[in-house]
């Protein structure tokens, strides 16, 4: 299953790319030691959280865009949760606005039963998780750029 969500950041793509190329713990939310982080989503106002192991690849940058491979999988029980393989991308909208996109693919666990559960419920939760992740990364990049100018 493919998921994507984009947000705009009121900063240049150069500034955003520089911040994204920095330490992942500064832009990936709730990332701790050994690259264990937490993804979360709010469903009907209730937070749902899951610990994940995050792998952040090497950034690819040009003068007008940047991309970083990003994967995560649940810490326990791994077999009940899908692993996500994706990326974070930055592209200019105009001189002072950047589009940040988080996108990825996952395969529902548990075979045919998992696919039915995914269609009924879990895909919506996965979409909300990617949306919340994109929003959080955008906010953290914006704050990192602002603090580097102070």
PECOR-V792986 format. One line per field, one symbol per residue. ss: DSSP state (H for helix, E for strand, - for the rest). phi: phi as a letter, one per 40 degrees, with the letter a starting at -180 (. if undefined). burial: + if it has 9 or more other C-alpha atoms within 8 Angstrom, else -. Layout:
BEGIN
ss = ???
phi = ???
burial = ???
END
This chain:
BEGIN
ss = -EEEEEEEE---HHHHHHHH---HHHH-----HHHEEEEEEEE--EEEEEEEEEEEEEEEE---EEEEEEEEEE---HHH---EEEEEEEEEEE--EEEEEEEEEE----HHHHHHHHHHHHHHHHHHHHHHHHHHHHHHHHHHHHHHH-
phi = .bbaabbbbcacccccccccccddccbccfcbcffcbabaabbfgbcbbacbcbbbcccbbbcbaaabcabaaccacdccbccbbaabbbaccadbbbcbbbbababdcggcccccccccaccccccccccccccccdcccdcccccccc
burial = --+++++++-+++-+++-++---++++++-+---++++++++--------++++-+--+-+--+++++++++++---+--++++++++++++---+++++++++++-+++---++-++---++-++++++++++++++-+++-++-----
END
